[in-house]
Amino acid sequence: MQSRGGVHFRVWAPRRKKVTLVTQAPTQGSAFDQLEMQSEANGYFSVLAPQATAGWRYWFRLDNDDFNYPDLASRFQPDGVHGASEVIDPNAYRWNDEAWRGVSLRGQVIYEMHIGTFTRAGTYEAAIEQLPKLADVGVTLLEVMPLAEFAGNFGWGYDGVQWFAPTRLYGRPDDFRRFVDEAHRLGLGVILDVVYNHFGPTGNYSNAFSDDYISRKHSTEWGDAINFDGKNSQPVRELVAGNAAYWVREFHLDGLRLDAVQAIEDDSSEHILAVLQKQARQAAGNRSIVIFAEDEHQKVQRITPAEQGGSGLDGVWNDDFHHSARVAGVGHAEFYYSDYAGTPQELISAIKWGYLYQGQWNARQNRFRGTPTLNQDAARFVTFLQNHDQVANSAHGRRLHELTSPGRFRALTTLLLLSPNTPLLFQGQEFAASNPFLYFADHEVDLAKLVREGRWEFLRQFGRAAGLAAPMPGTDPESQETFERCQLDWREWEQHNRTVALHRDLLRLRREDPVFASQDAGAIHGSVVGNEAFVLRYFGREHGDRLLLINLGRDLEWRPTAEPLVASPVGASWRVLFSSEEPMYGGTGTALLDTKSWRLLGHAAVVLEPEPMK
């Protein structure tokens, strides 16, 4: 949109000798206007359409093709990936968040959400209605699963093809702006999950404009890799870095979550991750933003400052904590869970050091995995008991509270929310939602068959699924029913209020207790005291210490207690500050504390604090 009227269009199409802009005004019916675009240097074409304004539809005609192509950088696709692009005025929305200063890394509690299943309606508008509950329970940062326009009427969003267009499925672009605005009013930050490692398989017209979007030397498990370091890669790099900046600038987002960065391969002197984080921060202006990455290779260089040769990101997902906690809570050690024993020592190490694999040999993957994390801030490691992948990576998509005992679930929740790392909750976890979360994707018929078969073959790598003759009923990825089964029922917020209370009280303790709020992993030491039991001592210096007792097994009569970590501070004795076994959380009660003869409750977590001796 131009300040003096009209709309300026520009497209990179080095494969083409001629590009024509085709427009349609909302009042024109089926009438179309055509403008030949002017050739610029380096394969760009541009033109000013003086009559065009917000709401106009447009396409690009390439050379003499009969097909009209949507814009790869469209701000909105009202009819989906194959339809016309729509001109959007990014300045039309009147923001109310002038006082919002963004978010910083420390103190965040992330909440991963999929707009289409977060409510029965599956819209931004419906999602807004539930945000006060999340703010009340103690969430601080919403992580929205990908929104870039993708094919079909439902899906996870990781197959986006028009990266600048928020999908039509949940509302219009200004509806998403209002979602962010309302979140900020409630004190909630918003980051967006973005996918820069591949294009989706349907509706990807990038090759019609240039065959240099795709890498000729790298590949991914999802298809062609993006060209960040080959011939004509500079416009591709500009597209990706510009997209990162776009979401921050035009939607006031508080950062990004970068999907599977191990598949973003770049041999350039400056990695594209370093470039995009820099431009995103510039787009934020005076606001502070955070950028996290999912990295299966666990390279600490992702969070090393750019001036030291790293990517300069703020944090990384820590699958190691999840996998170990899952084995500890459920006992299943199959497929990638076989890399973990779920022992107390693994959990202690994950809390204190972040990654468990920091360069050791991984026999299943047949490679050395991970890099050392010494001296890294604990807040940089995002830990979780559930996320979209891990819930869905089973034959039935069941959540952790259904797979383990109620007591173990509460104990692991306590460990997660009182750890010095940055915790992440997956939608519905805070109220023990009964809905499964399954893989769903609305693909065209031939592709749907391949996806269905591929998904089943993936799940069969888990031993229990391999024993099934066929997929579980109601789990077909291409079924509308599968998608709808995953939509949360918010009536359960009240029905499962004990689980809500557990999360609310733990997050209040995390926020208000100075020892837990410090997120100082260096002040935490742990000791294994049983096959499934351990203690963590948080040395609070001027605020006094905290002692966290975790027992995922049966009641433990612990003696002799030749372990200095449980000794009470000089002049003080221990008292119970929190117990996951309180009836208000669904527990059966907490036994009277006797530190002369230690007794660790089974399937429970208890926090002790010092009190002066009388």
ZIFEN-V225776 format. One record per helix or strand of 3 or more residues. SS is the DSSP state (A for helix, B for strand). FROM is the first residue (numbers start at 1). LEN is the number of residues. If there is no record, write none. Layout:
BEGIN
ss=SS from=FROM len=LEN
ss=SS from=FROM len=LEN
END
This chain:
BEGIN
ss=B from=7 len=6
ss=B from=19 len=6
ss=B from=33 len=4
ss=A from=41 len=3
ss=B from=44 len=6
ss=B from=57 len=6
ss=B from=110 len=4
ss=A from=115 len=4
ss=A from=124 len=14
ss=B from=141 len=4
ss=B from=162 len=5
ss=A from=168 len=3
ss=A from=173 len=13
ss=B from=189 len=6
ss=A from=206 len=4
ss=B from=214 len=7
ss=B from=223 len=4
ss=A from=234 len=17
ss=B from=255 len=4
ss=A from=261 len=3
ss=A from=272 len=13
ss=B from=290 len=4
ss=A from=300 len=4
ss=A from=306 len=3
ss=B from=315 len=3
ss=A from=319 len=12
ss=A from=335 len=5
ss=A from=344 len=10
ss=B from=360 len=3
ss=B from=367 len=3
ss=A from=378 len=3
ss=B from=381 len=4
ss=A from=388 len=5
ss=A from=400 len=4
ss=A from=406 len=12
ss=B from=422 len=5
ss=A from=429 len=3
ss=A from=445 len=15
ss=A from=463 len=4
ss=A from=480 len=6
ss=A from=492 len=4
ss=A from=497 len=16
ss=A from=514 len=4
ss=A from=521 len=3
ss=B from=524 len=5
ss=B from=533 len=6
ss=A from=541 len=3
ss=B from=546 len=6
ss=B from=556 len=3
ss=A from=564 len=3
ss=B from=572 len=8
ss=A from=583 len=3
ss=B from=598 len=3
ss=B from=604 len=9
END
